[in-house]
Amino acid sequence: MKRLGIDFGYTSHGRLVWAVFAPTAGYHRGSLGGTYVGAAAEATLGAGIGANVLLGGTEGSIHLQTISVQGQIGINVAAAGATVTLKAAD
């Protein structure tokens, strides 16, 4: 994931969980591939949380809404624009 914005502090022991919502009846190899763009934010003081909300997909053939929640330990505040590109594994 690439992010551009502000990020002050230090975090460790992070975990990230994604949920994907897609308006389709079936999936095929590579159907999650594409570039997603959106926003990311974190707040941590001891134990903290973060979230990413991204929209995008494969050249308009499938539109996905991905939402992630993360938890980490440290002291941090961050807000950014975010992008992630997914490709099918070989």
PDB file of N, CA, C and O in Angstrom:
ATOM      1  N   MET A   1       0.844  -1.162   0.000  1.00  0.00           N
ATOM      2  CA  MET A   1       0.000   0.000   0.000  1.00  0.00           C
ATOM      3  C   MET A   1       0.894   1.231   0.000  1.00  0.00           C
ATOM      4  O   MET A   1       1.865   1.310   0.752  1.00  0.00           O
ATOM      5  N   LYS A   2       0.557   2.177  -0.843  1.00  0.00           N
ATOM      6  CA  LYS A   2       1.263   3.459  -0.888  1.00  0.00           C
ATOM      7  C   LYS A   2       0.356   4.521  -0.277  1.00  0.00           C
ATOM      8  O   LYS A   2      -0.844   4.565  -0.549  1.00  0.00           O
ATOM      9  N   ARG A   3       0.953   5.381   0.558  1.00  0.00           N
ATOM     10  CA  ARG A   3       0.176   6.453   1.176  1.00  0.00           C
ATOM     11  C   ARG A   3       0.938   7.763   1.046  1.00  0.00           C
ATOM     12  O   ARG A   3       2.167   7.788   1.113  1.00  0.00           O
ATOM     13  N   LEU A   4       0.200   8.848   0.861  1.00  0.00           N
ATOM     14  CA  LEU A   4       0.777  10.181   0.804  1.00  0.00           C
ATOM     15  C   LEU A   4      -0.050  11.075   1.715  1.00  0.00           C
ATOM     16  O   LEU A   4      -1.241  11.281   1.484  1.00  0.00           O
ATOM     17  N   GLY A   5       0.594  11.607   2.756  1.00  0.00           N
ATOM     18  CA  GLY A   5      -0.103  12.450   3.721  1.00  0.00           C
ATOM     19  C   GLY A   5       0.788  12.690   4.918  1.00  0.00           C
ATOM     20  O   GLY A   5       2.012  12.714   4.787  1.00  0.00           O
ATOM     21  N   ILE A   6       0.186  12.870   6.096  1.00  0.00           N
ATOM     22  CA  ILE A   6       0.960  13.080   7.313  1.00  0.00           C
ATOM     23  C   ILE A   6       0.951  11.808   8.161  1.00  0.00           C
ATOM     24  O   ILE A   6      -0.041  11.080   8.207  1.00  0.00           O
ATOM     25  N   ASP A   7       2.063  11.561   8.820  1.00  0.00           N
ATOM     26  CA  ASP A   7       2.200  10.378   9.674  1.00  0.00           C
ATOM     27  C   ASP A   7       3.242  10.697  10.740  1.00  0.00           C
ATOM     28  O   ASP A   7       4.436  10.740  10.446  1.00  0.00           O
ATOM     29  N   PHE A   8       2.804  10.920  11.965  1.00  0.00           N
ATOM     30  CA  PHE A   8       3.698  11.247  13.065  1.00  0.00           C
ATOM     31  C   PHE A   8       3.639  10.149  14.111  1.00  0.00           C
ATOM     32  O   PHE A   8       2.558   9.808  14.590  1.00  0.00           O
ATOM     33  N   GLY A   9       4.791   9.589  14.474  1.00  0.00           N
ATOM     34  CA  GLY A   9       4.833   8.622  15.558  1.00  0.00           C
ATOM     35  C   GLY A   9       5.471   7.314  15.166  1.00  0.00           C
ATOM     36  O   GLY A   9       6.126   7.204  14.129  1.00  0.00           O
ATOM     37  N   TYR A  10       5.269   6.318  16.016  1.00  0.00           N
ATOM     38  CA  TYR A  10       5.847   4.991  15.842  1.00  0.00           C
ATOM     39  C   TYR A  10       4.805   3.950  16.220  1.00  0.00           C
ATOM     40  O   TYR A  10       4.118   4.093  17.232  1.00  0.00           O
ATOM     41  N   THR A  11       4.685   2.900  15.409  1.00  0.00           N
ATOM     42  CA  THR A  11       3.790   1.792  15.722  1.00  0.00           C
ATOM     43  C   THR A  11       4.501   0.469  15.481  1.00  0.00           C
ATOM     44  O   THR A  11       5.455   0.392  14.707  1.00  0.00           O
ATOM     45  N   SER A  12       4.022  -0.566  16.152  1.00  0.00           N
ATOM     46  CA  SER A  12       4.540  -1.920  15.946  1.00  0.00           C
ATOM     47  C   SER A  12       3.427  -2.914  16.234  1.00  0.00           C
ATOM     48  O   SER A  12       2.339  -2.538  16.670  1.00  0.00           O
ATOM     49  N   HIS A  13       3.709  -4.171  15.987  1.00  0.00           N
ATOM     50  CA  HIS A  13       2.760  -5.266  16.235  1.00  0.00           C
ATOM     51  C   HIS A  13       1.408  -5.006  15.565  1.00  0.00           C
ATOM     52  O   HIS A  13       0.362  -5.255  16.165  1.00  0.00           O
ATOM     53  N   GLY A  14       1.424  -4.514  14.341  1.00  0.00           N
ATOM     54  CA  GLY A  14       0.191  -4.201  13.636  1.00  0.00           C
ATOM     55  C   GLY A  14      -0.439  -5.409  12.975  1.00  0.00           C
ATOM     56  O   GLY A  14       0.258  -6.332  12.551  1.00  0.00           O
ATOM     57  N   ARG A  15      -1.748  -5.400  12.889  1.00  0.00           N
ATOM     58  CA  ARG A  15      -2.532  -6.417  12.175  1.00  0.00           C
ATOM     59  C   ARG A  15      -3.518  -5.689  11.287  1.00  0.00           C
ATOM     60  O   ARG A  15      -4.105  -4.686  11.692  1.00  0.00           O
ATOM     61  N   LEU A  16      -3.706  -6.196  10.060  1.00  0.00           N
ATOM     62  CA  LEU A  16      -4.580  -5.569   9.080  1.00  0.00           C
ATOM     63  C   LEU A  16      -5.554  -6.614   8.558  1.00  0.00           C
ATOM     64  O   LEU A  16      -5.139  -7.700   8.154  1.00  0.00           O
ATOM     65  N   VAL A  17      -6.860  -6.295   8.562  1.00  0.00           N
ATOM     66  CA  VAL A  17      -7.905  -7.202   8.081  1.00  0.00           C
ATOM     67  C   VAL A  17      -8.712  -6.467   7.023  1.00  0.00           C
ATOM     68  O   VAL A  17      -9.128  -5.328   7.237  1.00  0.00           O
ATOM     69  N   TRP A  18      -8.939  -7.119   5.867  1.00  0.00           N
ATOM     70  CA  TRP A  18      -9.677  -6.523   4.748  1.00  0.00           C
ATOM     71  C   TRP A  18     -11.019  -7.198   4.571  1.00  0.00           C
ATOM     72  O   TRP A  18     -11.147  -8.404   4.783  1.00  0.00           O
ATOM     73  N   ALA A  19     -12.023  -6.425   4.181  1.00  0.00           N
ATOM     74  CA  ALA A  19     -13.314  -6.934   3.728  1.00  0.00           C
ATOM     75  C   ALA A  19     -13.532  -6.369   2.329  1.00  0.00           C
ATOM     76  O   ALA A  19     -13.235  -5.201   2.080  1.00  0.00           O
ATOM     77  N   VAL A  20     -14.044  -7.183   1.422  1.00  0.00           N
ATOM     78  CA  VAL A  20     -14.262  -6.759   0.037  1.00  0.00           C
ATOM     79  C   VAL A  20     -15.736  -6.948  -0.309  1.00  0.00           C
ATOM     80  O   VAL A  20     -16.293  -8.026  -0.101  1.00  0.00           O
ATOM     81  N   PHE A  21     -16.362  -5.904  -0.834  1.00  0.00           N
ATOM     82  CA  PHE A  21     -17.745  -5.959  -1.283  1.00  0.00           C
ATOM     83  C   PHE A  21     -17.744  -5.783  -2.791  1.00  0.00           C
ATOM     84  O   PHE A  21     -17.265  -4.767  -3.294  1.00  0.00           O
ATOM     85  N   ALA A  22     -18.281  -6.770  -3.530  1.00  0.00           N
ATOM     86  CA  ALA A  22     -18.255  -6.721  -4.991  1.00  0.00           C
ATOM     87  C   ALA A  22     -19.625  -7.102  -5.555  1.00  0.00           C
ATOM     88  O   ALA A  22     -20.197  -8.113  -5.147  1.00  0.00           O
ATOM     89  N   PRO A  23     -20.156  -6.311  -6.481  1.00  0.00           N
ATOM     90  CA  PRO A  23     -21.461  -6.615  -7.091  1.00  0.00           C
ATOM     91  C   PRO A  23     -21.324  -7.645  -8.209  1.00  0.00           C
ATOM     92  O   PRO A  23     -21.454  -7.311  -9.386  1.00  0.00           O
ATOM     93  N   THR A  24     -21.065  -8.885  -7.841  1.00  0.00           N
ATOM     94  CA  THR A  24     -20.905  -9.932  -8.844  1.00  0.00           C
ATOM     95  C   THR A  24     -21.374 -11.262  -8.274  1.00  0.00           C
ATOM     96  O   THR A  24     -21.349 -11.462  -7.059  1.00  0.00           O
ATOM     97  N   ALA A  25     -21.801 -12.169  -9.143  1.00  0.00           N
ATOM     98  CA  ALA A  25     -22.290 -13.474  -8.705  1.00  0.00           C
ATOM     99  C   ALA A  25     -21.176 -14.507  -8.600  1.00  0.00           C
ATOM    100  O   ALA A  25     -21.323 -15.493  -7.877  1.00  0.00           O
ATOM    101  N   GLY A  26     -20.075 -14.306  -9.300  1.00  0.00           N
ATOM    102  CA  GLY A  26     -18.995 -15.289  -9.268  1.00  0.00           C
ATOM    103  C   GLY A  26     -17.641 -14.626  -9.421  1.00  0.00           C
ATOM    104  O   GLY A  26     -17.534 -13.474  -9.842  1.00  0.00           O
ATOM    105  N   TYR A  27     -16.623 -15.370  -9.075  1.00  0.00           N
ATOM    106  CA  TYR A  27     -15.261 -14.856  -9.161  1.00  0.00           C
ATOM    107  C   TYR A  27     -14.429 -15.755 -10.056  1.00  0.00           C
ATOM    108  O   TYR A  27     -14.708 -16.948 -10.177  1.00  0.00           O
ATOM    109  N   HIS A  28     -13.420 -15.194 -10.677  1.00  0.00           N
ATOM    110  CA  HIS A  28     -12.475 -15.952 -11.470  1.00  0.00           C
ATOM    111  C   HIS A  28     -11.076 -15.497 -11.098  1.00  0.00           C
ATOM    112  O   HIS A  28     -10.915 -14.489 -10.410  1.00  0.00           O
ATOM    113  N   ARG A  29     -10.072 -16.220 -11.539  1.00  0.00           N
ATOM    114  CA  ARG A  29      -8.687 -15.874 -11.240  1.00  0.00           C
ATOM    115  C   ARG A  29      -8.402 -14.439 -11.668  1.00  0.00           C
ATOM    116  O   ARG A  29      -8.637 -14.072 -12.819  1.00  0.00           O
ATOM    117  N   GLY A  30      -7.904 -13.644 -10.758  1.00  0.00           N
ATOM    118  CA  GLY A  30      -7.574 -12.262 -11.064  1.00  0.00           C
ATOM    119  C   GLY A  30      -8.728 -11.284 -10.937  1.00  0.00           C
ATOM    120  O   GLY A  30      -8.554 -10.101 -11.233  1.00  0.00           O
ATOM    121  N   SER A  31      -9.911 -11.738 -10.505  1.00  0.00           N
ATOM    122  CA  SER A  31     -11.061 -10.829 -10.464  1.00  0.00           C
ATOM    123  C   SER A  31     -10.910  -9.705  -9.445  1.00  0.00           C
ATOM    124  O   SER A  31     -11.601  -8.692  -9.555  1.00  0.00           O
ATOM    125  N   LEU A  32     -10.032  -9.850  -8.462  1.00  0.00           N
ATOM    126  CA  LEU A  32      -9.782  -8.769  -7.510  1.00  0.00           C
ATOM    127  C   LEU A  32      -8.669  -7.837  -7.973  1.00  0.00           C
ATOM    128  O   LEU A  32      -8.388  -6.835  -7.316  1.00  0.00           O
ATOM    129  N   GLY A  33      -8.031  -8.158  -9.097  1.00  0.00           N
ATOM    130  CA  GLY A  33      -6.920  -7.358  -9.604  1.00  0.00           C
ATOM    131  C   GLY A  33      -7.353  -5.962  -9.985  1.00  0.00           C
ATOM    132  O   GLY A  33      -8.497  -5.740 -10.380  1.00  0.00           O
ATOM    133  N   GLY A  34      -6.433  -5.021  -9.864  1.00  0.00           N
ATOM    134  CA  GLY A  34      -6.705  -3.645 -10.249  1.00  0.00           C
ATOM    135  C   GLY A  34      -6.074  -2.677  -9.273  1.00  0.00           C
ATOM    136  O   GLY A  34      -5.392  -3.077  -8.330  1.00  0.00           O
ATOM    137  N   THR A  35      -6.308  -1.408  -9.510  1.00  0.00           N
ATOM    138  CA  THR A  35      -5.787  -0.362  -8.644  1.00  0.00           C
ATOM    139  C   THR A  35      -6.936   0.244  -7.860  1.00  0.00           C
ATOM    140  O   THR A  35      -7.985   0.558  -8.423  1.00  0.00           O
ATOM    141  N   TYR A  36      -6.737   0.406  -6.573  1.00  0.00           N
ATOM    142  CA  TYR A  36      -7.735   0.956  -5.669  1.00  0.00           C
ATOM    143  C   TYR A  36      -7.186   2.244  -5.067  1.00  0.00           C
ATOM    144  O   TYR A  36      -6.006   2.306  -4.724  1.00  0.00           O
ATOM    145  N   VAL A  37      -8.010   3.259  -4.936  1.00  0.00           N
ATOM    146  CA  VAL A  37      -7.594   4.533  -4.357  1.00  0.00           C
ATOM    147  C   VAL A  37      -8.604   4.957  -3.301  1.00  0.00           C
ATOM    148  O   VAL A  37      -9.779   4.594  -3.370  1.00  0.00           O
ATOM    149  N   GLY A  38      -8.139   5.730  -2.323  1.00  0.00           N
ATOM    150  CA  GLY A  38      -9.048   6.188  -1.281  1.00  0.00           C
ATOM    151  C   GLY A  38      -8.322   6.892  -0.164  1.00  0.00           C
ATOM    152  O   GLY A  38      -7.342   7.597  -0.404  1.00  0.00           O
ATOM    153  N   ALA A  39      -8.797   6.707   1.072  1.00  0.00           N
ATOM    154  CA  ALA A  39      -8.281   7.415   2.231  1.00  0.00           C
ATOM    155  C   ALA A  39      -7.857   6.434   3.316  1.00  0.00           C
ATOM    156  O   ALA A  39      -8.400   5.335   3.431  1.00  0.00           O
ATOM    157  N   ALA A  40      -6.869   6.858   4.114  1.00  0.00           N
ATOM    158  CA  ALA A  40      -6.383   6.064   5.243  1.00  0.00           C
ATOM    159  C   ALA A  40      -6.233   6.981   6.453  1.00  0.00           C
ATOM    160  O   ALA A  40      -5.856   8.144   6.307  1.00  0.00           O
ATOM    161  N   ALA A  41      -6.528   6.460   7.654  1.00  0.00           N
ATOM    162  CA  ALA A  41      -6.384   7.235   8.884  1.00  0.00           C
ATOM    163  C   ALA A  41      -6.028   6.306  10.031  1.00  0.00           C
ATOM    164  O   ALA A  41      -6.467   5.157  10.066  1.00  0.00           O
ATOM    165  N   GLU A  42      -5.221   6.810  10.981  1.00  0.00           N
ATOM    166  CA  GLU A  42      -4.822   6.051  12.164  1.00  0.00           C
ATOM    167  C   GLU A  42      -4.757   6.970  13.368  1.00  0.00           C
ATOM    168  O   GLU A  42      -4.478   8.162  13.236  1.00  0.00           O
ATOM    169  N   ALA A  43      -5.016   6.413  14.546  1.00  0.00           N
ATOM    170  CA  ALA A  43      -4.800   7.113  15.816  1.00  0.00           C
ATOM    171  C   ALA A  43      -4.375   6.067  16.832  1.00  0.00           C
ATOM    172  O   ALA A  43      -5.080   5.080  17.046  1.00  0.00           O
ATOM    173  N   THR A  44      -3.219   6.281  17.462  1.00  0.00           N
ATOM    174  CA  THR A  44      -2.675   5.303  18.395  1.00  0.00           C
ATOM    175  C   THR A  44      -2.089   6.017  19.604  1.00  0.00           C
ATOM    176  O   THR A  44      -1.295   6.946  19.454  1.00  0.00           O
ATOM    177  N   LEU A  45      -2.473   5.592  20.789  1.00  0.00           N
ATOM    178  CA  LEU A  45      -1.856   6.017  22.040  1.00  0.00           C
ATOM    179  C   LEU A  45      -1.873   4.785  22.929  1.00  0.00           C
ATOM    180  O   LEU A  45      -2.872   4.503  23.591  1.00  0.00           O
ATOM    181  N   GLY A  46      -0.762   4.049  22.944  1.00  0.00           N
ATOM    182  CA  GLY A  46      -0.730   2.719  23.565  1.00  0.00           C
ATOM    183  C   GLY A  46      -1.244   1.736  22.543  1.00  0.00           C
ATOM    184  O   GLY A  46      -0.496   1.307  21.665  1.00  0.00           O
ATOM    185  N   ALA A  47      -2.520   1.367  22.642  1.00  0.00           N
ATOM    186  CA  ALA A  47      -3.165   0.529  21.628  1.00  0.00           C
ATOM    187  C   ALA A  47      -4.037   1.431  20.770  1.00  0.00           C
ATOM    188  O   ALA A  47      -4.720   2.309  21.297  1.00  0.00           O
ATOM    189  N   GLY A  48      -4.025   1.233  19.465  1.00  0.00           N
ATOM    190  CA  GLY A  48      -4.788   2.110  18.583  1.00  0.00           C
ATOM    191  C   GLY A  48      -5.368   1.377  17.398  1.00  0.00           C
ATOM    192  O   GLY A  48      -5.149   0.179  17.216  1.00  0.00           O
ATOM    193  N   ILE A  49      -6.119   2.122  16.587  1.00  0.00           N
ATOM    194  CA  ILE A  49      -6.764   1.551  15.408  1.00  0.00           C
ATOM    195  C   ILE A  49      -6.514   2.430  14.197  1.00  0.00           C
ATOM    196  O   ILE A  49      -6.148   3.599  14.317  1.00  0.00           O
ATOM    197  N   GLY A  50      -6.720   1.845  13.034  1.00  0.00           N
ATOM    198  CA  GLY A  50      -6.638   2.571  11.777  1.00  0.00           C
ATOM    199  C   GLY A  50      -7.667   2.013  10.819  1.00  0.00           C
ATOM    200  O   GLY A  50      -8.212   0.933  11.044  1.00  0.00           O
ATOM    201  N   ALA A  51      -7.934   2.745   9.753  1.00  0.00           N
ATOM    202  CA  ALA A  51      -8.900   2.292   8.752  1.00  0.00           C
ATOM    203  C   ALA A  51      -8.464   2.775   7.373  1.00  0.00           C
ATOM    204  O   ALA A  51      -7.848   3.832   7.238  1.00  0.00           O
ATOM    205  N   ASN A  52      -8.792   1.986   6.357  1.00  0.00           N
ATOM    206  CA  ASN A  52      -8.553   2.326   4.954  1.00  0.00           C
ATOM    207  C   ASN A  52      -9.841   2.082   4.199  1.00  0.00           C
ATOM    208  O   ASN A  52     -10.447   1.020   4.347  1.00  0.00           O
ATOM    209  N   VAL A  53     -10.271   3.028   3.402  1.00  0.00           N
ATOM    210  CA  VAL A  53     -11.444   2.861   2.541  1.00  0.00           C
ATOM    211  C   VAL A  53     -10.985   3.134   1.121  1.00  0.00           C
ATOM    212  O   VAL A  53     -10.582   4.252   0.798  1.00  0.00           O
ATOM    213  N   LEU A  54     -11.046   2.109   0.266  1.00  0.00           N
ATOM    214  CA  LEU A  54     -10.531   2.209  -1.100  1.00  0.00           C
ATOM    215  C   LEU A  54     -11.599   1.794  -2.101  1.00  0.00           C
ATOM    216  O   LEU A  54     -12.384   0.886  -1.828  1.00  0.00           O
ATOM    217  N   LEU A  55     -11.637   2.449  -3.256  1.00  0.00           N
ATOM    218  CA  LEU A  55     -12.549   2.114  -4.350  1.00  0.00           C
ATOM    219  C   LEU A  55     -11.735   1.870  -5.602  1.00  0.00           C
ATOM    220  O   LEU A  55     -10.703   2.511  -5.802  1.00  0.00           O
ATOM    221  N   GLY A  56     -12.179   0.955  -6.446  1.00  0.00           N
ATOM    222  CA  GLY A  56     -11.480   0.718  -7.705  1.00  0.00           C
ATOM    223  C   GLY A  56     -11.801  -0.657  -8.252  1.00  0.00           C
ATOM    224  O   GLY A  56     -12.813  -1.261  -7.896  1.00  0.00           O
ATOM    225  N   GLY A  57     -10.915  -1.154  -9.135  1.00  0.00           N
ATOM    226  CA  GLY A  57     -11.109  -2.465  -9.707  1.00  0.00           C
ATOM    227  C   GLY A  57     -10.413  -2.621 -11.030  1.00  0.00           C
ATOM    228  O   GLY A  57      -9.533  -1.837 -11.384  1.00  0.00           O
ATOM    229  N   THR A  58     -10.816  -3.644 -11.761  1.00  0.00           N
ATOM    230  CA  THR A  58     -10.179  -4.022 -13.004  1.00  0.00           C
ATOM    231  C   THR A  58     -10.766  -3.255 -14.175  1.00  0.00           C
ATOM    232  O   THR A  58     -11.755  -3.687 -14.766  1.00  0.00           O
ATOM    233  N   GLU A  59     -10.179  -2.146 -14.508  1.00  0.00           N
ATOM    234  CA  GLU A  59     -10.555  -1.364 -15.697  1.00  0.00           C
ATOM    235  C   GLU A  59     -12.065  -1.247 -15.883  1.00  0.00           C
ATOM    236  O   GLU A  59     -12.551  -1.346 -17.010  1.00  0.00           O
ATOM    237  N   GLY A  60     -12.808  -1.040 -14.812  1.00  0.00           N
ATOM    238  CA  GLY A  60     -14.243  -0.860 -14.906  1.00  0.00           C
ATOM    239  C   GLY A  60     -15.044  -2.139 -15.057  1.00  0.00           C
ATOM    240  O   GLY A  60     -16.274  -2.085 -15.027  1.00  0.00           O
ATOM    241  N   SER A  61     -14.394  -3.303 -15.221  1.00  0.00           N
ATOM    242  CA  SER A  61     -15.160  -4.529 -15.406  1.00  0.00           C
ATOM    243  C   SER A  61     -15.769  -5.029 -14.098  1.00  0.00           C
ATOM    244  O   SER A  61     -16.781  -5.730 -14.112  1.00  0.00           O
ATOM    245  N   ILE A  62     -15.165  -4.677 -12.986  1.00  0.00           N
ATOM    246  CA  ILE A  62     -15.731  -5.010 -11.681  1.00  0.00           C
ATOM    247  C   ILE A  62     -15.375  -3.867 -10.736  1.00  0.00           C
ATOM    248  O   ILE A  62     -14.228  -3.422 -10.701  1.00  0.00           O
ATOM    249  N   HIS A  63     -16.329  -3.406  -9.994  1.00  0.00           N
ATOM    250  CA  HIS A  63     -16.097  -2.291  -9.078  1.00  0.00           C
ATOM    251  C   HIS A  63     -16.125  -2.836  -7.663  1.00  0.00           C
ATOM    252  O   HIS A  63     -17.131  -3.400  -7.232  1.00  0.00           O
ATOM    253  N   LEU A  64     -15.041  -2.673  -6.945  1.00  0.00           N
ATOM    254  CA  LEU A  64     -14.932  -3.216  -5.596  1.00  0.00           C
ATOM    255  C   LEU A  64     -14.842  -2.090  -4.578  1.00  0.00           C
ATOM    256  O   LEU A  64     -14.267  -1.035  -4.847  1.00  0.00           O
ATOM    257  N   GLN A  65     -15.409  -2.325  -3.424  1.00  0.00           N
ATOM    258  CA  GLN A  65     -15.237  -1.427  -2.295  1.00  0.00           C
ATOM    259  C   GLN A  65     -14.512  -2.221  -1.228  1.00  0.00           C
ATOM    260  O   GLN A  65     -15.059  -3.177  -0.678  1.00  0.00           O
ATOM    261  N   THR A  66     -13.293  -1.834  -0.937  1.00  0.00           N
ATOM    262  CA  THR A  66     -12.520  -2.532   0.082  1.00  0.00           C
ATOM    263  C   THR A  66     -12.425  -1.663   1.324  1.00  0.00           C
ATOM    264  O   THR A  66     -12.166  -0.462   1.242  1.00  0.00           O
ATOM    265  N   ILE A  67     -12.636  -2.280   2.460  1.00  0.00           N
ATOM    266  CA  ILE A  67     -12.554  -1.597   3.740  1.00  0.00           C
ATOM    267  C   ILE A  67     -11.646  -2.417   4.631  1.00  0.00           C
ATOM    268  O   ILE A  67     -11.820  -3.631   4.740  1.00  0.00           O
ATOM    269  N   SER A  68     -10.680  -1.777   5.268  1.00  0.00           N
ATOM    270  CA  SER A  68      -9.817  -2.498   6.190  1.00  0.00           C
ATOM    271  C   SER A  68      -9.833  -1.823   7.547  1.00  0.00           C
ATOM    272  O   SER A  68     -10.064  -0.620   7.670  1.00  0.00           O
ATOM    273  N   VAL A  69      -9.581  -2.629   8.555  1.00  0.00           N
ATOM    274  CA  VAL A  69      -9.415  -2.144   9.915  1.00  0.00           C
ATOM    275  C   VAL A  69      -8.103  -2.715  10.411  1.00  0.00           C
ATOM    276  O   VAL A  69      -7.800  -3.882  10.163  1.00  0.00           O
ATOM    277  N   GLN A  70      -7.325  -1.909  11.105  1.00  0.00           N
ATOM    278  CA  GLN A  70      -6.059  -2.388  11.614  1.00  0.00           C
ATOM    279  C   GLN A  70      -5.912  -1.980  13.069  1.00  0.00           C
ATOM    280  O   GLN A  70      -6.506  -1.002  13.523  1.00  0.00           O
ATOM    281  N   GLY A  71      -5.100  -2.759  13.797  1.00  0.00           N
ATOM    282  CA  GLY A  71      -4.788  -2.444  15.179  1.00  0.00           C
ATOM    283  C   GLY A  71      -3.284  -2.486  15.345  1.00  0.00           C
ATOM    284  O   GLY A  71      -2.608  -3.286  14.698  1.00  0.00           O
ATOM    285  N   GLN A  72      -2.753  -1.629  16.209  1.00  0.00           N
ATOM    286  CA  GLN A  72      -1.326  -1.589  16.441  1.00  0.00           C
ATOM    287  C   GLN A  72      -1.045  -1.046  17.839  1.00  0.00           C
ATOM    288  O   GLN A  72      -1.948  -0.584  18.536  1.00  0.00           O
ATOM    289  N   ILE A  73       0.216  -1.111  18.230  1.00  0.00           N
ATOM    290  CA  ILE A  73       0.674  -0.596  19.513  1.00  0.00           C
ATOM    291  C   ILE A  73       1.687   0.511  19.242  1.00  0.00           C
ATOM    292  O   ILE A  73       2.528   0.362  18.355  1.00  0.00           O
ATOM    293  N   GLY A  74       1.631   1.613  19.979  1.00  0.00           N
ATOM    294  CA  GLY A  74       2.589   2.698  19.834  1.00  0.00           C
ATOM    295  C   GLY A  74       1.959   4.034  20.128  1.00  0.00           C
ATOM    296  O   GLY A  74       0.985   4.123  20.875  1.00  0.00           O
ATOM    297  N   ILE A  75       2.520   5.082  19.536  1.00  0.00           N
ATOM    298  CA  ILE A  75       1.967   6.427  19.615  1.00  0.00           C
ATOM    299  C   ILE A  75       2.053   7.008  18.205  1.00  0.00           C
ATOM    300  O   ILE A  75       3.139   7.091  17.631  1.00  0.00           O
ATOM    301  N   ASN A  76       0.907   7.412  17.648  1.00  0.00           N
ATOM    302  CA  ASN A  76       0.885   7.764  16.238  1.00  0.00           C
ATOM    303  C   ASN A  76      -0.404   8.497  15.893  1.00  0.00           C
ATOM    304  O   ASN A  76      -1.446   8.258  16.503  1.00  0.00           O
ATOM    305  N   VAL A  77      -0.328   9.387  14.916  1.00  0.00           N
ATOM    306  CA  VAL A  77      -1.496   9.971  14.280  1.00  0.00           C
ATOM    307  C   VAL A  77      -1.164  10.105  12.795  1.00  0.00           C
ATOM    308  O   VAL A  77      -0.078  10.561  12.437  1.00  0.00           O
ATOM    309  N   ALA A  78      -2.093   9.711  11.939  1.00  0.00           N
ATOM    310  CA  ALA A  78      -1.829   9.731  10.499  1.00  0.00           C
ATOM    311  C   ALA A  78      -3.124   9.947   9.724  1.00  0.00           C
ATOM    312  O   ALA A  78      -4.194   9.500  10.135  1.00  0.00           O
ATOM    313  N   ALA A  79      -3.004  10.640   8.597  1.00  0.00           N
ATOM    314  CA  ALA A  79      -4.101  10.807   7.647  1.00  0.00           C
ATOM    315  C   ALA A  79      -3.475  10.928   6.270  1.00  0.00           C
ATOM    316  O   ALA A  79      -2.517  11.679   6.085  1.00  0.00           O
ATOM    317  N   ALA A  80      -4.010  10.192   5.298  1.00  0.00           N
ATOM    318  CA  ALA A  80      -3.366  10.168   3.978  1.00  0.00           C
ATOM    319  C   ALA A  80      -4.329   9.714   2.901  1.00  0.00           C
ATOM    320  O   ALA A  80      -5.370   9.117   3.175  1.00  0.00           O
ATOM    321  N   GLY A  81      -3.954  10.012   1.678  1.00  0.00           N
ATOM    322  CA  GLY A  81      -4.554   9.368   0.526  1.00  0.00           C
ATOM    323  C   GLY A  81      -3.815   8.051   0.331  1.00  0.00           C
ATOM    324  O   GLY A  81      -2.619   7.975   0.610  1.00  0.00           O
ATOM    325  N   ALA A  82      -4.496   7.017  -0.138  1.00  0.00           N
ATOM    326  CA  ALA A  82      -3.873   5.701  -0.238  1.00  0.00           C
ATOM    327  C   ALA A  82      -4.184   5.051  -1.577  1.00  0.00           C
ATOM    328  O   ALA A  82      -5.252   5.272  -2.149  1.00  0.00           O
ATOM    329  N   THR A  83      -3.240   4.244  -2.081  1.00  0.00           N
ATOM    330  CA  THR A  83      -3.458   3.412  -3.259  1.00  0.00           C
ATOM    331  C   THR A  83      -2.873   2.035  -3.008  1.00  0.00           C
ATOM    332  O   THR A  83      -1.885   1.886  -2.289  1.00  0.00           O
ATOM    333  N   VAL A  84      -3.488   1.041  -3.604  1.00  0.00           N
ATOM    334  CA  VAL A  84      -2.940  -0.316  -3.576  1.00  0.00           C
ATOM    335  C   VAL A  84      -3.280  -0.961  -4.922  1.00  0.00           C
ATOM    336  O   VAL A  84      -4.378  -0.776  -5.448  1.00  0.00           O
ATOM    337  N   THR A  85      -2.334  -1.713  -5.469  1.00  0.00           N
ATOM    338  CA  THR A  85      -2.540  -2.434  -6.721  1.00  0.00           C
ATOM    339  C   THR A  85      -2.458  -3.912  -6.453  1.00  0.00           C
ATOM    340  O   THR A  85      -1.470  -4.387  -5.893  1.00  0.00           O
ATOM    341  N   LEU A  86      -3.486  -4.657  -6.844  1.00  0.00           N
ATOM    342  CA  LEU A  86      -3.509  -6.107  -6.671  1.00  0.00           C
ATOM    343  C   LEU A  86      -3.326  -6.791  -8.016  1.00  0.00           C
ATOM    344  O   LEU A  86      -3.916  -6.390  -9.019  1.00  0.00           O
ATOM    345  N   LYS A  87      -2.482  -7.850  -8.022  1.00  0.00           N
ATOM    346  CA  LYS A  87      -2.263  -8.664  -9.211  1.00  0.00           C
ATOM    347  C   LYS A  87      -2.422 -10.122  -8.837  1.00  0.00           C
ATOM    348  O   LYS A  87      -2.144 -10.509  -7.702  1.00  0.00           O
ATOM    349  N   ALA A  88      -2.865 -10.928  -9.776  1.00  0.00           N
ATOM    350  CA  ALA A  88      -3.020 -12.359  -9.538  1.00  0.00           C
ATOM    351  C   ALA A  88      -1.666 -13.004  -9.301  1.00  0.00           C
ATOM    352  O   ALA A  88      -0.700 -12.710 -10.005  1.00  0.00           O
ATOM    353  N   ALA A  89      -1.594 -13.891  -8.302  1.00  0.00           N
ATOM    354  CA  ALA A  89      -0.343 -14.614  -8.020  1.00  0.00           C
ATOM    355  C   ALA A  89      -0.134 -15.697  -9.072  1.00  0.00           C
ATOM    356  O   ALA A  89      -1.089 -16.299  -9.562  1.00  0.00           O
ATOM    357  N   ASP A  90       1.114 -15.931  -9.405  1.00  0.00           N
ATOM    358  CA  ASP A  90       1.437 -16.992 -10.382  1.00  0.00           C
ATOM    359  C   ASP A  90       1.701 -18.304  -9.682  1.00  0.00           C
ATOM    360  O   ASP A  90       1.988 -19.306 -10.337  1.00  0.00           O
TER     361      ASP A  90
END
